[in-house]
Amino acid sequence: MHIMSLMLGFFLSSILSTLPAQTGDWGIMSAAMIVTFNEILSKILYSYQFYKNNILLILINDIKIGIIYGLFVDAFKLGS
């Protein structure tokens, strides 16, 4: 389940980075929205004390990690 959640996050990051940037002028705004949503989600997830026992919160966190990983991979592809 963890690997599937990571791969789902990686796939979502590919979607999130390519759809708004089709025109070229929404790249910065979409990145800002993704980072803001990620930080809000992190604050919500880590504020719960029962985080380690709840499988749903762990899978959401895995998806979030996959999104971050996917965005880093896309950034390295664009930089090279």
PDB file with one MODEL, atoms N, CA, C and O in Angstrom:
MODEL        1
ATOM      1  N   MET A   1       0.821  -1.201   0.000  1.00  0.00           N
ATOM      2  CA  MET A   1       0.000   0.000   0.000  1.00  0.00           C
ATOM      3  C   MET A   1       0.864   1.263   0.000  1.00  0.00           C
ATOM      4  O   MET A   1       0.519   2.263  -0.631  1.00  0.00           O
ATOM      5  N   HIS A   2       1.986   1.206   0.712  1.00  0.00           N
ATOM      6  CA  HIS A   2       2.833   2.392   0.772  1.00  0.00           C
ATOM      7  C   HIS A   2       3.445   2.715  -0.589  1.00  0.00           C
ATOM      8  O   HIS A   2       3.508   3.875  -0.995  1.00  0.00           O
ATOM      9  N   ILE A   3       3.892   1.681  -1.279  1.00  0.00           N
ATOM     10  CA  ILE A   3       4.502   1.916  -2.586  1.00  0.00           C
ATOM     11  C   ILE A   3       3.461   2.415  -3.584  1.00  0.00           C
ATOM     12  O   ILE A   3       3.753   3.284  -4.406  1.00  0.00           O
ATOM     13  N   MET A   4       2.258   1.871  -3.514  1.00  0.00           N
ATOM     14  CA  MET A   4       1.190   2.338  -4.402  1.00  0.00           C
ATOM     15  C   MET A   4       0.847   3.805  -4.116  1.00  0.00           C
ATOM     16  O   MET A   4       0.591   4.575  -5.042  1.00  0.00           O
ATOM     17  N   SER A   5       0.841   4.187  -2.847  1.00  0.00           N
ATOM     18  CA  SER A   5       0.558   5.583  -2.501  1.00  0.00           C
ATOM     19  C   SER A   5       1.663   6.509  -2.990  1.00  0.00           C
ATOM     20  O   SER A   5       1.385   7.612  -3.462  1.00  0.00           O
ATOM     21  N   LEU A   6       2.912   6.069  -2.881  1.00  0.00           N
ATOM     22  CA  LEU A   6       4.021   6.879  -3.385  1.00  0.00           C
ATOM     23  C   LEU A   6       3.926   7.049  -4.902  1.00  0.00           C
ATOM     24  O   LEU A   6       4.136   8.142  -5.427  1.00  0.00           O
ATOM     25  N   MET A   7       3.610   5.970  -5.592  1.00  0.00           N
ATOM     26  CA  MET A   7       3.484   6.050  -7.051  1.00  0.00           C
ATOM     27  C   MET A   7       2.288   6.903  -7.465  1.00  0.00           C
ATOM     28  O   MET A   7       2.357   7.615  -8.468  1.00  0.00           O
ATOM     29  N   LEU A   8       1.199   6.841  -6.709  1.00  0.00           N
ATOM     30  CA  LEU A   8       0.053   7.708  -6.988  1.00  0.00           C
ATOM     31  C   LEU A   8       0.440   9.175  -6.815  1.00  0.00           C
ATOM     32  O   LEU A   8       0.054  10.018  -7.624  1.00  0.00           O
ATOM     33  N   GLY A   9       1.198   9.482  -5.766  1.00  0.00           N
ATOM     34  CA  GLY A   9       1.669  10.847  -5.567  1.00  0.00           C
ATOM     35  C   GLY A   9       2.606  11.294  -6.678  1.00  0.00           C
ATOM     36  O   GLY A   9       2.554  12.443  -7.116  1.00  0.00           O
ATOM     37  N   PHE A  10       3.464  10.385  -7.135  1.00  0.00           N
ATOM     38  CA  PHE A  10       4.364  10.701  -8.241  1.00  0.00           C
ATOM     39  C   PHE A  10       3.573  10.995  -9.508  1.00  0.00           C
ATOM     40  O   PHE A  10       3.899  11.927 -10.243  1.00  0.00           O
ATOM     41  N   PHE A  11       2.532  10.202  -9.766  1.00  0.00           N
ATOM     42  CA  PHE A  11       1.669  10.423 -10.926  1.00  0.00           C
ATOM     43  C   PHE A  11       0.919  11.744 -10.806  1.00  0.00           C
ATOM     44  O   PHE A  11       0.802  12.486 -11.781  1.00  0.00           O
ATOM     45  N   LEU A  12       0.410  12.039  -9.611  1.00  0.00           N
ATOM     46  CA  LEU A  12      -0.302  13.303  -9.396  1.00  0.00           C
ATOM     47  C   LEU A  12       0.620  14.501  -9.594  1.00  0.00           C
ATOM     48  O   LEU A  12       0.192  15.535 -10.107  1.00  0.00           O
ATOM     49  N   SER A  13       1.877  14.371  -9.193  1.00  0.00           N
ATOM     50  CA  SER A  13       2.805  15.487  -9.388  1.00  0.00           C
ATOM     51  C   SER A  13       3.064  15.728 -10.866  1.00  0.00           C
ATOM     52  O   SER A  13       3.244  16.868 -11.293  1.00  0.00           O
ATOM     53  N   SER A  14       3.084  14.668 -11.635  1.00  0.00           N
ATOM     54  CA  SER A  14       3.242  14.828 -13.085  1.00  0.00           C
ATOM     55  C   SER A  14       2.044  15.565 -13.671  1.00  0.00           C
ATOM     56  O   SER A  14       2.204  16.434 -14.527  1.00  0.00           O
ATOM     57  N   ILE A  15       0.856  15.221 -13.216  1.00  0.00           N
ATOM     58  CA  ILE A  15      -0.349  15.916 -13.678  1.00  0.00           C
ATOM     59  C   ILE A  15      -0.339  17.366 -13.227  1.00  0.00           C
ATOM     60  O   ILE A  15      -0.632  18.268 -14.012  1.00  0.00           O
ATOM     61  N   LEU A  16      -0.001  17.593 -11.953  1.00  0.00           N
ATOM     62  CA  LEU A  16      -0.040  18.952 -11.407  1.00  0.00           C
ATOM     63  C   LEU A  16       1.006  19.862 -12.028  1.00  0.00           C
ATOM     64  O   LEU A  16       0.800  21.073 -12.108  1.00  0.00           O
ATOM     65  N   SER A  17       2.119  19.304 -12.466  1.00  0.00           N
ATOM     66  CA  SER A  17       3.157  20.162 -13.032  1.00  0.00           C
ATOM     67  C   SER A  17       2.965  20.429 -14.516  1.00  0.00           C
ATOM     68  O   SER A  17       3.495  21.413 -15.031  1.00  0.00           O
ATOM     69  N   THR A  18       2.218  19.576 -15.223  1.00  0.00           N
ATOM     70  CA  THR A  18       2.087  19.783 -16.664  1.00  0.00           C
ATOM     71  C   THR A  18       0.798  20.488 -17.067  1.00  0.00           C
ATOM     72  O   THR A  18       0.807  21.269 -18.018  1.00  0.00           O
ATOM     73  N   LEU A  19      -0.288  20.242 -16.389  1.00  0.00           N
ATOM     74  CA  LEU A  19      -1.556  20.853 -16.811  1.00  0.00           C
ATOM     75  C   LEU A  19      -1.568  22.380 -16.709  1.00  0.00           C
ATOM     76  O   LEU A  19      -1.876  23.030 -17.708  1.00  0.00           O
ATOM     77  N   PRO A  20      -1.252  22.988 -15.564  1.00  0.00           N
ATOM     78  CA  PRO A  20      -1.317  24.453 -15.511  1.00  0.00           C
ATOM     79  C   PRO A  20      -0.201  25.136 -16.304  1.00  0.00           C
ATOM     80  O   PRO A  20      -0.336  26.300 -16.681  1.00  0.00           O
ATOM     81  N   ALA A  21       0.883  24.434 -16.557  1.00  0.00           N
ATOM     82  CA  ALA A  21       2.018  25.065 -17.235  1.00  0.00           C
ATOM     83  C   ALA A  21       1.932  24.954 -18.753  1.00  0.00           C
ATOM     84  O   ALA A  21       2.913  25.241 -19.440  1.00  0.00           O
ATOM     85  N   GLN A  22       0.809  24.555 -19.283  1.00  0.00           N
ATOM     86  CA  GLN A  22       0.668  24.432 -20.732  1.00  0.00           C
ATOM     87  C   GLN A  22       0.855  25.779 -21.416  1.00  0.00           C
ATOM     88  O   GLN A  22       1.467  25.855 -22.481  1.00  0.00           O
ATOM     89  N   THR A  23       0.340  26.831 -20.817  1.00  0.00           N
ATOM     90  CA  THR A  23       0.469  28.149 -21.423  1.00  0.00           C
ATOM     91  C   THR A  23       1.792  28.812 -21.066  1.00  0.00           C
ATOM     92  O   THR A  23       2.221  29.733 -21.761  1.00  0.00           O
ATOM     93  N   GLY A  24       2.438  28.372 -20.015  1.00  0.00           N
ATOM     94  CA  GLY A  24       3.729  28.922 -19.640  1.00  0.00           C
ATOM     95  C   GLY A  24       3.675  30.029 -18.620  1.00  0.00           C
ATOM     96  O   GLY A  24       4.704  30.361 -18.030  1.00  0.00           O
ATOM     97  N   ASP A  25       2.529  30.609 -18.389  1.00  0.00           N
ATOM     98  CA  ASP A  25       2.461  31.719 -17.445  1.00  0.00           C
ATOM     99  C   ASP A  25       1.860  31.319 -16.102  1.00  0.00           C
ATOM    100  O   ASP A  25       1.758  32.162 -15.211  1.00  0.00           O
ATOM    101  N   TRP A  26       1.463  30.072 -15.928  1.00  0.00           N
ATOM    102  CA  TRP A  26       0.875  29.624 -14.666  1.00  0.00           C
ATOM    103  C   TRP A  26       1.832  28.774 -13.850  1.00  0.00           C
ATOM    104  O   TRP A  26       1.423  28.214 -12.833  1.00  0.00           O
ATOM    105  N   GLY A  27       3.073  28.658 -14.248  1.00  0.00           N
ATOM    106  CA  GLY A  27       4.028  27.797 -13.564  1.00  0.00           C
ATOM    107  C   GLY A  27       4.290  28.210 -12.131  1.00  0.00           C
ATOM    108  O   GLY A  27       4.286  27.374 -11.228  1.00  0.00           O
ATOM    109  N   ILE A  28       4.517  29.490 -11.920  1.00  0.00           N
ATOM    110  CA  ILE A  28       4.831  29.983 -10.575  1.00  0.00           C
ATOM    111  C   ILE A  28       3.607  29.905  -9.677  1.00  0.00           C
ATOM    112  O   ILE A  28       3.716  29.544  -8.505  1.00  0.00           O
ATOM    113  N   MET A  29       2.450  30.240 -10.214  1.00  0.00           N
ATOM    114  CA  MET A  29       1.229  30.188  -9.406  1.00  0.00           C
ATOM    115  C   MET A  29       0.876  28.751  -9.020  1.00  0.00           C
ATOM    116  O   MET A  29       0.481  28.497  -7.882  1.00  0.00           O
ATOM    117  N   SER A  30       1.014  27.819  -9.949  1.00  0.00           N
ATOM    118  CA  SER A  30       0.696  26.428  -9.616  1.00  0.00           C
ATOM    119  C   SER A  30       1.678  25.864  -8.608  1.00  0.00           C
ATOM    120  O   SER A  30       1.282  25.100  -7.728  1.00  0.00           O
ATOM    121  N   ALA A  31       2.953  26.222  -8.714  1.00  0.00           N
ATOM    122  CA  ALA A  31       3.937  25.764  -7.733  1.00  0.00           C
ATOM    123  C   ALA A  31       3.637  26.331  -6.351  1.00  0.00           C
ATOM    124  O   ALA A  31       3.766  25.633  -5.345  1.00  0.00           O
ATOM    125  N   ALA A  32       3.241  27.586  -6.309  1.00  0.00           N
ATOM    126  CA  ALA A  32       2.905  28.201  -5.018  1.00  0.00           C
ATOM    127  C   ALA A  32       1.679  27.542  -4.392  1.00  0.00           C
ATOM    128  O   ALA A  32       1.634  27.336  -3.179  1.00  0.00           O
ATOM    129  N   MET A  33       0.689  27.214  -5.215  1.00  0.00           N
ATOM    130  CA  MET A  33      -0.507  26.550  -4.686  1.00  0.00           C
ATOM    131  C   MET A  33      -0.199  25.135  -4.202  1.00  0.00           C
ATOM    132  O   MET A  33      -0.726  24.708  -3.175  1.00  0.00           O
ATOM    133  N   ILE A  34       0.648  24.402  -4.928  1.00  0.00           N
ATOM    134  CA  ILE A  34       1.007  23.049  -4.518  1.00  0.00           C
ATOM    135  C   ILE A  34       1.774  23.072  -3.199  1.00  0.00           C
ATOM    136  O   ILE A  34       1.499  22.267  -2.309  1.00  0.00           O
ATOM    137  N   VAL A  35       2.724  23.979  -3.070  1.00  0.00           N
ATOM    138  CA  VAL A  35       3.504  24.071  -1.835  1.00  0.00           C
ATOM    139  C   VAL A  35       2.630  24.499  -0.666  1.00  0.00           C
ATOM    140  O   VAL A  35       2.769  23.969   0.436  1.00  0.00           O
ATOM    141  N   THR A  36       1.733  25.451  -0.893  1.00  0.00           N
ATOM    142  CA  THR A  36       0.826  25.892   0.171  1.00  0.00           C
ATOM    143  C   THR A  36      -0.087  24.763   0.620  1.00  0.00           C
ATOM    144  O   THR A  36      -0.269  24.549   1.819  1.00  0.00           O
ATOM    145  N   PHE A  37      -0.665  24.037  -0.336  1.00  0.00           N
ATOM    146  CA  PHE A  37      -1.527  22.911   0.007  1.00  0.00           C
ATOM    147  C   PHE A  37      -0.744  21.834   0.752  1.00  0.00           C
ATOM    148  O   PHE A  37      -1.254  21.225   1.693  1.00  0.00           O
ATOM    149  N   ASN A  38       0.492  21.605   0.327  1.00  0.00           N
ATOM    150  CA  ASN A  38       1.337  20.606   0.977  1.00  0.00           C
ATOM    151  C   ASN A  38       1.639  20.987   2.422  1.00  0.00           C
ATOM    152  O   ASN A  38       1.596  20.136   3.311  1.00  0.00           O
ATOM    153  N   GLU A  39       1.940  22.238   2.656  1.00  0.00           N
ATOM    154  CA  GLU A  39       2.253  22.680   4.017  1.00  0.00           C
ATOM    155  C   GLU A  39       1.025  22.662   4.921  1.00  0.00           C
ATOM    156  O   GLU A  39       1.125  22.310   6.096  1.00  0.00           O
ATOM    157  N   ILE A  40      -0.120  23.035   4.385  1.00  0.00           N
ATOM    158  CA  ILE A  40      -1.359  22.974   5.176  1.00  0.00           C
ATOM    159  C   ILE A  40      -1.683  21.524   5.525  1.00  0.00           C
ATOM    160  O   ILE A  40      -2.076  21.223   6.652  1.00  0.00           O
ATOM    161  N   LEU A  41      -1.516  20.629   4.554  1.00  0.00           N
ATOM    162  CA  LEU A  41      -1.767  19.217   4.805  1.00  0.00           C
ATOM    163  C   LEU A  41      -0.792  18.659   5.836  1.00  0.00           C
ATOM    164  O   LEU A  41      -1.182  17.847   6.675  1.00  0.00           O
ATOM    165  N   SER A  42       0.463  19.080   5.787  1.00  0.00           N
ATOM    166  CA  SER A  42       1.436  18.630   6.779  1.00  0.00           C
ATOM    167  C   SER A  42       1.061  19.107   8.174  1.00  0.00           C
ATOM    168  O   SER A  42       1.176  18.357   9.144  1.00  0.00           O
ATOM    169  N   LYS A  43       0.615  20.345   8.275  1.00  0.00           N
ATOM    170  CA  LYS A  43       0.217  20.865   9.580  1.00  0.00           C
ATOM    171  C   LYS A  43      -0.964  20.085  10.148  1.00  0.00           C
ATOM    172  O   LYS A  43      -1.006  19.797  11.345  1.00  0.00           O
ATOM    173  N   ILE A  44      -1.919  19.746   9.292  1.00  0.00           N
ATOM    174  CA  ILE A  44      -3.087  18.988   9.747  1.00  0.00           C
ATOM    175  C   ILE A  44      -2.688  17.566  10.137  1.00  0.00           C
ATOM    176  O   ILE A  44      -3.110  17.064  11.179  1.00  0.00           O
ATOM    177  N   LEU A  45      -1.872  16.915   9.298  1.00  0.00           N
ATOM    178  CA  LEU A  45      -1.502  15.532   9.557  1.00  0.00           C
ATOM    179  C   LEU A  45      -0.684  15.387  10.829  1.00  0.00           C
ATOM    180  O   LEU A  45      -0.936  14.481  11.624  1.00  0.00           O
ATOM    181  N   TYR A  46       0.283  16.257  11.032  1.00  0.00           N
ATOM    182  CA  TYR A  46       1.175  16.101  12.171  1.00  0.00           C
ATOM    183  C   TYR A  46       0.618  16.690  13.459  1.00  0.00           C
ATOM    184  O   TYR A  46       1.252  16.574  14.508  1.00  0.00           O
ATOM    185  N   SER A  47      -0.550  17.318  13.406  1.00  0.00           N
ATOM    186  CA  SER A  47      -1.140  17.843  14.640  1.00  0.00           C
ATOM    187  C   SER A  47      -1.891  16.753  15.402  1.00  0.00           C
ATOM    188  O   SER A  47      -2.142  16.894  16.598  1.00  0.00           O
ATOM    189  N   TYR A  48      -2.252  15.660  14.711  1.00  0.00           N
ATOM    190  CA  TYR A  48      -2.946  14.567  15.381  1.00  0.00           C
ATOM    191  C   TYR A  48      -1.970  13.738  16.200  1.00  0.00           C
ATOM    192  O   TYR A  48      -0.859  13.453  15.752  1.00  0.00           O
ATOM    193  N   GLN A  49      -2.386  13.350  17.403  1.00  0.00           N
ATOM    194  CA  GLN A  49      -1.528  12.531  18.243  1.00  0.00           C
ATOM    195  C   GLN A  49      -1.627  11.059  17.874  1.00  0.00           C
ATOM    196  O   GLN A  49      -0.721  10.288  18.188  1.00  0.00           O
ATOM    197  N   PHE A  50      -2.689  10.658  17.225  1.00  0.00           N
ATOM    198  CA  PHE A  50      -2.861   9.268  16.838  1.00  0.00           C
ATOM    199  C   PHE A  50      -2.411   9.023  15.406  1.00  0.00           C
ATOM    200  O   PHE A  50      -2.915   8.120  14.737  1.00  0.00           O
ATOM    201  N   TYR A  51      -1.463   9.826  14.935  1.00  0.00           N
ATOM    202  CA  TYR A  51      -1.009   9.750  13.548  1.00  0.00           C
ATOM    203  C   TYR A  51      -0.416   8.380  13.211  1.00  0.00           C
ATOM    204  O   TYR A  51      -0.675   7.847  12.131  1.00  0.00           O
ATOM    205  N   LYS A  52       0.370   7.810  14.116  1.00  0.00           N
ATOM    206  CA  LYS A  52       1.078   6.573  13.809  1.00  0.00           C
ATOM    207  C   LYS A  52       0.162   5.360  13.771  1.00  0.00           C
ATOM    208  O   LYS A  52       0.551   4.322  13.235  1.00  0.00           O
ATOM    209  N   ASN A  53      -1.039   5.459  14.323  1.00  0.00           N
ATOM    210  CA  ASN A  53      -1.944   4.322  14.346  1.00  0.00           C
ATOM    211  C   ASN A  53      -2.999   4.381  13.248  1.00  0.00           C
ATOM    212  O   ASN A  53      -3.699   3.393  13.025  1.00  0.00           O
ATOM    213  N   ASN A  54      -3.129   5.487  12.570  1.00  0.00           N
ATOM    214  CA  ASN A  54      -4.183   5.659  11.570  1.00  0.00           C
ATOM    215  C   ASN A  54      -3.611   5.411  10.180  1.00  0.00           C
ATOM    216  O   ASN A  54      -2.773   6.180   9.710  1.00  0.00           O
ATOM    217  N   ILE A  55      -4.050   4.358   9.527  1.00  0.00           N
ATOM    218  CA  ILE A  55      -3.503   3.976   8.220  1.00  0.00           C
ATOM    219  C   ILE A  55      -3.886   4.981   7.137  1.00  0.00           C
ATOM    220  O   ILE A  55      -3.117   5.188   6.198  1.00  0.00           O
ATOM    221  N   LEU A  56      -5.049   5.607   7.246  1.00  0.00           N
ATOM    222  CA  LEU A  56      -5.465   6.584   6.241  1.00  0.00           C
ATOM    223  C   LEU A  56      -4.545   7.805   6.248  1.00  0.00           C
ATOM    224  O   LEU A  56      -4.166   8.299   5.187  1.00  0.00           O
ATOM    225  N   LEU A  57      -4.188   8.288   7.423  1.00  0.00           N
ATOM    226  CA  LEU A  57      -3.274   9.434   7.505  1.00  0.00           C
ATOM    227  C   LEU A  57      -1.887   9.076   6.998  1.00  0.00           C
ATOM    228  O   LEU A  57      -1.207   9.915   6.408  1.00  0.00           O
ATOM    229  N   ILE A  58      -1.464   7.844   7.222  1.00  0.00           N
ATOM    230  CA  ILE A  58      -0.157   7.411   6.732  1.00  0.00           C
ATOM    231  C   ILE A  58      -0.165   7.339   5.206  1.00  0.00           C
ATOM    232  O   ILE A  58       0.815   7.724   4.568  1.00  0.00           O
ATOM    233  N   LEU A  59      -1.249   6.854   4.615  1.00  0.00           N
ATOM    234  CA  LEU A  59      -1.323   6.776   3.154  1.00  0.00           C
ATOM    235  C   LEU A  59      -1.408   8.168   2.522  1.00  0.00           C
ATOM    236  O   LEU A  59      -0.838   8.396   1.455  1.00  0.00           O
ATOM    237  N   ILE A  60      -2.109   9.094   3.166  1.00  0.00           N
ATOM    238  CA  ILE A  60      -2.153  10.477   2.673  1.00  0.00           C
ATOM    239  C   ILE A  60      -0.767  11.090   2.730  1.00  0.00           C
ATOM    240  O   ILE A  60      -0.371  11.824   1.825  1.00  0.00           O
ATOM    241  N   ASN A  61      -0.027  10.793   3.789  1.00  0.00           N
ATOM    242  CA  ASN A  61       1.334  11.306   3.907  1.00  0.00           C
ATOM    243  C   ASN A  61       2.235  10.698   2.828  1.00  0.00           C
ATOM    244  O   ASN A  61       3.107  11.384   2.294  1.00  0.00           O
ATOM    245  N   ASP A  62       2.031   9.421   2.505  1.00  0.00           N
ATOM    246  CA  ASP A  62       2.806   8.799   1.425  1.00  0.00           C
ATOM    247  C   ASP A  62       2.509   9.456   0.081  1.00  0.00           C
ATOM    248  O   ASP A  62       3.422   9.658  -0.720  1.00  0.00           O
ATOM    249  N   ILE A  63       1.262   9.787  -0.174  1.00  0.00           N
ATOM    250  CA  ILE A  63       0.906  10.490  -1.411  1.00  0.00           C
ATOM    251  C   ILE A  63       1.578  11.854  -1.452  1.00  0.00           C
ATOM    252  O   ILE A  63       2.071  12.280  -2.496  1.00  0.00           O
ATOM    253  N   LYS A  64       1.597  12.532  -0.318  1.00  0.00           N
ATOM    254  CA  LYS A  64       2.240  13.845  -0.237  1.00  0.00           C
ATOM    255  C   LYS A  64       3.745  13.732  -0.509  1.00  0.00           C
ATOM    256  O   LYS A  64       4.313  14.577  -1.201  1.00  0.00           O
ATOM    257  N   ILE A  65       4.378  12.713   0.022  1.00  0.00           N
ATOM    258  CA  ILE A  65       5.801  12.495  -0.218  1.00  0.00           C
ATOM    259  C   ILE A  65       6.044  12.179  -1.696  1.00  0.00           C
ATOM    260  O   ILE A  65       7.031  12.638  -2.270  1.00  0.00           O
ATOM    261  N   GLY A  66       5.160  11.406  -2.310  1.00  0.00           N
ATOM    262  CA  GLY A  66       5.282  11.110  -3.740  1.00  0.00           C
ATOM    263  C   GLY A  66       5.157  12.354  -4.593  1.00  0.00           C
ATOM    264  O   GLY A  66       5.857  12.495  -5.596  1.00  0.00           O
ATOM    265  N   ILE A  67       4.269  13.261  -4.203  1.00  0.00           N
ATOM    266  CA  ILE A  67       4.121  14.521  -4.948  1.00  0.00           C
ATOM    267  C   ILE A  67       5.400  15.343  -4.852  1.00  0.00           C
ATOM    268  O   ILE A  67       5.861  15.891  -5.854  1.00  0.00           O
ATOM    269  N   ILE A  68       5.969  15.432  -3.671  1.00  0.00           N
ATOM    270  CA  ILE A  68       7.211  16.190  -3.498  1.00  0.00           C
ATOM    271  C   ILE A  68       8.338  15.564  -4.314  1.00  0.00           C
ATOM    272  O   ILE A  68       9.092  16.269  -4.985  1.00  0.00           O
ATOM    273  N   TYR A  69       8.448  14.243  -4.254  1.00  0.00           N
ATOM    274  CA  TYR A  69       9.481  13.542  -5.021  1.00  0.00           C
ATOM    275  C   TYR A  69       9.306  13.767  -6.519  1.00  0.00           C
ATOM    276  O   TYR A  69      10.283  14.010  -7.228  1.00  0.00           O
ATOM    277  N   GLY A  70       8.089  13.688  -6.994  1.00  0.00           N
ATOM    278  CA  GLY A  70       7.820  13.895  -8.414  1.00  0.00           C
ATOM    279  C   GLY A  70       8.162  15.302  -8.868  1.00  0.00           C
ATOM    280  O   GLY A  70       8.680  15.490  -9.969  1.00  0.00           O
ATOM    281  N   LEU A  71       7.878  16.292  -8.034  1.00  0.00           N
ATOM    282  CA  LEU A  71       8.220  17.669  -8.400  1.00  0.00           C
ATOM    283  C   LEU A  71       9.730  17.875  -8.443  1.00  0.00           C
ATOM    284  O   LEU A  71      10.227  18.614  -9.292  1.00  0.00           O
ATOM    285  N   PHE A  72      10.470  17.227  -7.532  1.00  0.00           N
ATOM    286  CA  PHE A  72      11.930  17.306  -7.582  1.00  0.00           C
ATOM    287  C   PHE A  72      12.473  16.662  -8.851  1.00  0.00           C
ATOM    288  O   PHE A  72      13.390  17.198  -9.475  1.00  0.00           O
ATOM    289  N   VAL A  73      11.921  15.526  -9.236  1.00  0.00           N
ATOM    290  CA  VAL A  73      12.377  14.859 -10.458  1.00  0.00           C
ATOM    291  C   VAL A  73      12.084  15.731 -11.673  1.00  0.00           C
ATOM    292  O   VAL A  73      12.923  15.839 -12.568  1.00  0.00           O
ATOM    293  N   ASP A  74      10.914  16.351 -11.720  1.00  0.00           N
ATOM    294  CA  ASP A  74      10.600  17.249 -12.833  1.00  0.00           C
ATOM    295  C   ASP A  74      11.530  18.459 -12.863  1.00  0.00           C
ATOM    296  O   ASP A  74      11.918  18.917 -13.937  1.00  0.00           O
ATOM    297  N   ALA A  75      11.883  18.972 -11.702  1.00  0.00           N
ATOM    298  CA  ALA A  75      12.804  20.111 -11.647  1.00  0.00           C
ATOM    299  C   ALA A  75      14.185  19.716 -12.160  1.00  0.00           C
ATOM    300  O   ALA A  75      14.833  20.497 -12.856  1.00  0.00           O
ATOM    301  N   PHE A  76      14.637  18.511 -11.822  1.00  0.00           N
ATOM    302  CA  PHE A  76      15.926  18.074 -12.333  1.00  0.00           C
ATOM    303  C   PHE A  76      15.874  17.818 -13.837  1.00  0.00           C
ATOM    304  O   PHE A  76      16.860  18.050 -14.537  1.00  0.00           O
ATOM    305  N   LYS A  77      14.739  17.343 -14.340  1.00  0.00           N
ATOM    306  CA  LYS A  77      14.623  17.151 -15.790  1.00  0.00           C
ATOM    307  C   LYS A  77      14.672  18.484 -16.517  1.00  0.00           C
ATOM    308  O   LYS A  77      15.272  18.585 -17.587  1.00  0.00           O
ATOM    309  N   LEU A  78      14.048  19.507 -15.950  1.00  0.00           N
ATOM    310  CA  LEU A  78      14.057  20.818 -16.596  1.00  0.00           C
ATOM    311  C   LEU A  78      15.406  21.504 -16.492  1.00  0.00           C
ATOM    312  O   LEU A  78      15.767  22.305 -17.354  1.00  0.00           O
ATOM    313  N   GLY A  79      16.151  21.196 -15.440  1.00  0.00           N
ATOM    314  CA  GLY A  79      17.446  21.840 -15.240  1.00  0.00           C
ATOM    315  C   GLY A  79      18.553  21.262 -16.088  1.00  0.00           C
ATOM    316  O   GLY A  79      19.570  21.919 -16.309  1.00  0.00           O
ATOM    317  N   SER A  80      18.378  20.053 -16.562  1.00  0.00           N
ATOM    318  CA  SER A  80      19.471  19.429 -17.331  1.00  0.00           C
ATOM    319  C   SER A  80      19.285  19.573 -18.826  1.00  0.00           C
ATOM    320  O   SER A  80      20.118  19.102 -19.600  1.00  0.00           O
TER     321      SER A  80
ENDMDL
END
